[in-house]
Amino acid sequence: MMKRNMLWLSLGLAGLCSGSVSAQVSFERLRKTIQEPHNWLMYSGDYAARRYSTLEQIKRDNVHRLAVQWVFQTGTPGPFECTPLLQR
C-alpha cells in the first residue's frame, strides 16, 4: 500500500514538474514596476523594497472609510506580525 501511494505521488510530482513553467509577470515588468504604481507586482512593492505607493486615493479626509476586505486565519495561536498601513 505504501509503495503504491509513493508511486502515485512520484507520478503526480513528475507530471507537475514536466509541464512548461512560465512567469505570470515578466522580469522586465518587475524591473520597471515604478512605471505601474497602480499595480503592486511584488512583495514590498519593488526591488528597492520601498513599501511605498505614490497613489493618492487614501487621504486624511477619507481614511475613516477604510474597511476590512479579507481576513487570513493562520490557525496558529499567538501573535501574528504584519506590515502596517501608514499615511505620510
C-alpha distance (Angstrom), angle and dihedral (degrees) to the residues before:
residue distance angle dihedral
M1 . . .
M2 3.81 . .
K3 3.81 92.3 .
R4 3.81 91.0 50.9
N5 3.82 91.9 50.4
M6 3.81 90.3 49.2
L7 3.80 90.0 49.5
W8 3.82 92.0 53.0
L9 3.78 91.1 45.8
S10 3.80 91.2 49.8
L11 3.80 92.2 48.3
G12 3.79 91.3 48.4
L13 3.79 93.1 50.0
A14 3.80 91.4 46.1
G15 3.79 89.5 52.8
L16 3.77 91.8 50.9
C17 3.78 93.0 48.0
S18 3.80 95.7 45.8
G19 3.79 94.9 57.8
S20 3.77 120.3 93.9
V21 3.78 114.0 -90.0
S22 3.78 119.2 -150.1
A23 3.78 129.5 173.9
Q24 3.76 116.3 -116.7
V25 3.80 90.5 -144.8
S26 3.80 119.3 36.9
F27 3.79 122.3 -125.5
E28 3.81 89.6 -119.3
R29 3.81 91.1 55.4
L30 3.80 91.0 48.4
R31 3.80 90.0 49.0
K32 3.81 90.1 54.3
T33 3.80 96.0 41.9
I34 3.81 91.3 129.4
Q35 3.81 87.2 71.0
E36 3.83 89.2 62.0
P37 3.82 105.6 50.5
H38 3.81 90.3 159.9
N39 3.85 90.2 62.6
W40 3.81 119.3 65.4
L41 3.81 95.4 -156.6
M42 3.80 101.3 173.4
Y43 3.77 143.9 18.8
S44 3.82 109.8 -72.8
G45 3.80 91.1 17.0
D46 3.80 100.1 -93.1
Y47 3.81 143.4 7.2
A48 3.82 89.9 -83.3
A49 3.85 87.7 59.3
R50 3.80 91.5 -133.1
R51 3.81 93.8 153.2
Y52 3.78 85.9 -156.2
S53 3.78 129.7 125.2
T54 3.79 125.0 -159.4
L55 3.79 90.9 -154.4
E56 3.78 115.6 119.4
Q57 3.81 105.1 -159.3
I58 3.80 92.2 108.7
K59 3.79 111.8 64.6
R60 3.79 136.5 159.7
D61 3.80 91.4 -96.3
N62 3.83 95.6 53.4
V63 3.81 104.5 29.6
H64 3.83 90.2 97.6
R65 3.83 88.2 68.4
L66 3.82 93.5 63.3
A67 3.79 112.2 117.2
V68 3.80 136.7 -177.0
Q69 3.81 109.7 -91.3
W70 3.80 100.3 179.6
V71 3.79 140.5 2.4
F72 3.81 129.5 -151.6
Q73 3.80 116.6 -152.6
T74 3.82 109.2 -154.4
G75 3.77 94.4 -167.4
T76 3.80 88.6 -136.1
P77 3.80 117.0 113.6
G78 3.77 118.3 -132.0
P79 3.79 135.9 46.2
F80 3.78 122.2 -20.6
E81 3.80 119.2 -159.9
C82 3.78 125.9 -152.1
T83 3.77 140.9 159.0
P84 3.80 112.6 -82.4
L85 3.80 124.9 -132.5
L86 3.80 110.9 -117.8
Q87 3.76 132.7 -179.0
R88 3.80 118.9 -142.8
